[in-house]
Structure formats: C-alpha cells, structure tokens
C-alpha cells in the first residue's frame, strides 16, 4: 500500500505539497485538474504540469480523483458519445504520462451529501455530518444554496456552483432515470473506455455512493457488496474496479466493510480509510480515524486490505477541523495527517504480526 493524501492543487488547496511531504510515511498525492469542468478533455500539457509540480516536491502523483463524468453520460442522452470521446482523450493523455489510476463516481446530480459541514463535537472540533430528516424536509435547490453558503468560500468537489446553480434542470433531466437505466449507462461507459484503459494499463476505480441510499429520490447503484459485485461481473475485466471507501459504504451500518474488501481481491484499485459515528438510522457524523472514536474497526479494515494483498494507493479521508485550522470542509491538514500516521501504524503492526 502506498500512503497518499488528496490534494486539490496549489490554486485551490490550503495544504501545500511541502507540508504533505513532511507527514511521515506519505509518499504520494491524489490530485485532479480541479478547474476543468466535467465533460471537457484534459490536455497533455496541463496534466504534465501537475505531475511535474508534484514530483518537484519529492512526491508521486499516485492517481487522479476525479475525472468527473458528464451528466449526459449518466443520463444516456444522444450527445453522450461526444463526452465519452473527451473522456477517452483524457485517459490517453494520463496514460502517456504513466498515470495509472482514476477514481470517479456515477452519482446523479449531487456528489457526496452532508447536511452539516461544521458540526461541533464534544472535543471542540468540527466535522461533516448527516441527518436524513433534514433532507426529508427541504427542497434540492434550497439544500444546495444552504450547502454552498456554509462552505466558507471553498469550491467543494462535486458541488460546483456553475453546475448546481441549475439544480432543478438537472433533476428534470434525471426524472426518467431509475437504477436499471443508470446502471446500464455506467456499463455502456465502461465498455466504451475499456480499450483505452487496457492499452495504457489504467485502472478505473468507482467510488461508492455517499450516503449509501437514494437522496431526494435519485437512484444509487454502488451502495453494497452485492451491487459492486454486479458491476464487476457486468464488465468483468481487471481495469474495472473499486475505490473502497470505508466512510461511504459505512454510512449503512448493515454493510460488512472487511467483507466487501475480501469479496474483491484484485478489483480494489484505491482505498479511502476513515471513520464515522452512527447515532441512529440515517444520522451520523464523521469521526477521528481512531477506531474507538467512531463505529468502525479500522484495524479489521486495514487487515482485510492486507489479506487480499492490496498494493494500490491508500489515503486517510475526511478529517475533523482541529486546532483552529481554516480549510475546505473535511480536507484540512492536521487531522488527515494524524489519520495517515494512525493508518501507517496499523499497517506496520499487521505486517509484523503476520511475520
């Protein structure tokens, strides 16, 4: 496993590559061209500039999170072929630069969804939190406006104002899309990009839906072991794999997180390891990575990754905001650095115990 940190680029991230380099055991970053809208092709020179900047800091560009999928592909509109062709051009340019892993998601309209971006915990830190009753009593447009206003001025991944300012139009476009249609459109997309991925040895790592149930009645198709296995079977090729995200699958307490990992040897290409604290069905908040701070056993999660011989990039995920830091919600430096160190400690203990 290679320990990494998500980094949004020098124009957008409060965290610097110099700071990331100083976190013990972190050797790479997972980044993106954050200012390229979904659907546009990434040009070679821009990707190379990003890679050169990361490598000049003594780190690896270990993968991309994310190359976002245009809504036309998810909906299956007649112009989707144009956007798939743009996606293929992006993959070709990534492949030419020896970038081998792309994380993406196939969630309609909203990416990850939280109802509070700064819930204060007993220790004084703030975290991302979710309460289904808030969703049940608000309309999508108001919800987007509230989320945007509470983002502290940061443009958050999956919540781009220029796209979601037309949120009602997006909901209208998805009105006839159910789980079956969305799944079929995903399979169509993967089969279209398969030759390029295999030519350049690029692994596509789909991120699970977050939370793992329909939000505003929008379909969700990557929510459980059964659903991800269905996708692995539908496009049964090694390039088609999973970003195992403990926090996203773990929004549903019925999901057996180590069991999902052990069911997918060779098909997990990327891992997000974090913790949540569940209070009631549909009500949770994000926690420190430490097992006893939340509802997950991170030792068992990391051990399952070790047991399937996972060797891809791994990263701590959303952290608490601590020690007065001001940063993109969930993506400050301090708590994610603590998380990386904790996960590295688990890896070391597991490796030594197995020897």
N, C-alpha and C positions, 0 to 999 in steps of 0.2 A: 504494500500500500504506500502511496505517496501522499504525504500530508500537504494540503494546499489551503489557500484562503481565497474566497471570492473577492475580486477587485474590479471596480467599475471604470477604471481609467483615471488618469491624472486630471481630466477636466471635470469629473463628476464625484470622485470619491474623497472623503475627508482623510482616509487612511492612505499612507504613502507606501511605495514599494520598499523604501528604506526601513520603515517600521516593520513591514511584513518580514523582511529578511532577518530581522532581529528576534523573531519568535522562534524558540528552539524547536528544531525538527521540521519546520515548514520550508519546503524546497521549491514550491511552485505556486502559481496563481491560476485561477479560473477566471477568465475575463470575457469581454464582449466589445463590439463596436456599439456603444450604448446609444449613440445619436443617429444610427441608421434605422429608419422606420421599417417595420415588418413588411416584407414583400419586395424590398429593394435588394439587388445583388450587392454583395460586399466586394470591393475592388481589391486586387492583389496588393497594391502599394499601401493601402490603409491597414490591412492585416499585417503586412511585413513591418510597418512602423510600430504597431502594437507589440509584435513579437520582439523586435529589436529593443524597444524600451524595457520590456520585462527582463530580457536576457542581460541587458547592460547593468541591471540591478543585481545580477547574480542569481536570478530565479528562472524557473522554467515556465513557459506558457503551456500548462498541462492539459488544457481543454477550453472549450467555449461554452459559456452559459449566459445567454442562449442565442441561437439563431431563431428568432421568433417566426412562427407560422402565420401567414396572412389569413384573415378570416375567410377569404374566398376559397381557400383550400379546405378549411374546416367545414364550410357550408356546402362546398361542391358546386359552386356557380360556374357558368360557362367559361369565365376568364381564369379559372384556376390553373390551367396549363401554363399561362404566362408567368404566374407566380412560382409554380414548381420549377420552371426553367430558370428563373432567377435564383431559386434556392440551389439548384444544381450548379450554377456558376459560382455561387458562394462556396459550396463544398469543393469544387475543383480548385479554387484559389487556396482554401485551407489545406487541401491535400498537397498542393505544390509546395507549401511551406511546412509540411510534415506535422500538421496539427491533426491529431487522430481521434479526438473525442468531441462530440457535440451533444450537449444537453438541450432538450426542448420540451415543450408541453403541448397538449392538444385540448386545453380548456376553453370553452366558449366565453366570449366577452371579457369576463374577469379572470385574471390570473389568480394567485393565492388571495384569499379573502380573510380579513380580520375586522372585527367591529370596534376595536380599540387599539391604537398604535402606541399608546404610552400608559398602560395600566400600572399604577403604582403597587408594588408588592410590600410585604411587611418589612423587608430589609432596606426599603427606600429606593431600590432600583425600579426601572420601568420596563415593561415587556409588551409584546404583541399579544392580544387576547381575542377570544371569540365567544359570542353568546348568540345562539340561534334565535332567541326571542327578539333580538334587535333586528335581524334580517326579516323575521316574520311580520314586523310592524313598520316597515319602511319601504319606499319605492326605490328602484335601482338608481334613478337619477339623483335623488336626494342622498342616497348612500354614497355614490361616487363623489358628490360635492363635499360631503362631510369628511370622507377619507382624504380627499385632495387638500382640504383646508387644514387637516391635522397632520399633514406630512412634514411640517416645519420647513417648507420650501424645497424639499428634496423631490426630484423626479424618481418615483419608485418603479422597479421592474414590473411590467405587466399592468401598470396604472398610468400609462402615458396620457396626459391631458388632451393632446391633439386628437387622439383616437377616441377616448372615452367621453369627450365633450359631446359626441354623437351617440351616446349610450342607448337612447330609445331607438334610433335607426338600427343599431346592432341587434337589439332584442327583436325588432321586427324581422330582420334578416334571418334570425335563427328560429323563427316561430314554428317552422315545419321540421326542424331537425330534432330527431329523437336519438336515443342511444345507438340504435342499429345503424341509422344513417351516418352518425358521427364516426362510429367505429369503421364502417365501410370506407368513409372518406380518408380516414387515417391509413387503412390498409392500401388504398389506391396511392396515396402519397408515398408510403414506404416502398412500394414496388416500383414507383417511378424513379426514385432516387437510388434504388439498390445497385444498379450497375456502376454508378459513380462512387458510391461508398465502397464497393468491393474493389474497384480499380485503385483507389487511394488508401485502402485499409482504414476507412473511417468508421468508428463505432457510433451509432445513434443511440442515445440514452434518454428514453422518455421519462419525464418527471411525473410522478403521480399527482392526481388532482388533490387540491388542498382548499377546504376540507374534503374528506372522502365521501361526500354525498351531494346531491343536487342543491345548488344555491340559486334562489329566485327561479326555481323550476327548470334551470338549464341542465342539460344532460351531463353526466360524469361517467367516464368509461375506464379510467385507470384508478381504481379505488381499493382493490383487494388482490389476494393471491390468485383467485380464480380468474379475474379479469385480465391481469397481466399475463397469465399463462395462456389465455385465449389469444392474446395478441402475439405472443411468442410462437404459437402454433400457426396462426394465420400467415405470418411471414417468418417462416422457420429457417432463418439464416443468422449466423453469428453477429453480423453487423447490427441487427435489430435487438436492442437490449434495453435495460432499465437503469435509470438513476434511482437507486434505493434511497428514499428519503424517509428516515425514521419519523420525523415530525408530521409529514403529510399522511403516510399510511397510519400513523399512530393517532390521528385525530379520531379514528374509530377504534375504541378500546377492544373491539372483538378481533381486530387484526393481530395475528401472531407474527410479530416482527422478525424474530430469528427464523421462524418457519418460512416466511416469504423468502428470506435470503437463501435458505438451504434448498428451496424448491427451484432455484435459478442458477445453478453453477454454470459459469461460462457466459451468462447472459446479463450479469450486472457489470456495467462499464464505469459506474461512478457512484459514490456514496456520500450522502449528507447525513451526518450523525448529530442529533440533538435530542432534547428532552421536552416533554410537556407535562403539565399538571392538570389532571382531569378533576372537575368538581361535580359534574352531573352530566347526563346525556346532552351533548351539544354545547357544553360550557367548559372551556379550558383556557389556560394561559400558558405561555411559553416559560420555561424554567431555565436555571443554570444547567450546564451539561451534566453535572454530577448526578449519578443515579438517584441518590436519596433526596435530591431536591425536587424530583418530579415523579412521574408514573412509570417510567421505562427503566429497564435494567440494561444500562449501556454496556456493561461487561458482556452480557449474553449477546447483544447485538454485534459488538466488535468480534467476539469469539466466533460467531456464525460466519462473518466475513472471512476470518482467518481459516475456518474449517473448509470453506469452499475454494480456498487458495486465491482469494480476490487480490489482484495486484494493481488495480487502477487507482486513479486519484480519489482521495477521500478528503472531506473538509468538515470542520465544525459549521453549524448552520446558525440561524438567527440567535443572536445573543441578547442578553439584558443590556440596558443602557445603565452604566455604572460610573461612579467616580466623577460625576459632573460632565461626562462627555456629551457632545452635541454631534450627531451623525444621522445618516439615513436610518429610519427605524429598523431595528434588527441587525444593522450592519456597522456597528461601531468596532473599534479596535480591541478594547480592553477585554470584554467578556469573551469574544471569539478567540483571542489569544489564550485566555485561560482554558477555553474549551479544547483548543488544539493540543495544549500541553497535557490536559487530562486524558484525551483520547490516545495520545502518544504513550502515556504511562500505561494505559490499558493494553495497548499493543505490545509493549515491552514485557509486561507481566505474562500475557498469554503466550508469547513466543518462548519465554524462559520456562514456563510451566510445561509446555509441550516438548521441551528438550529433556 
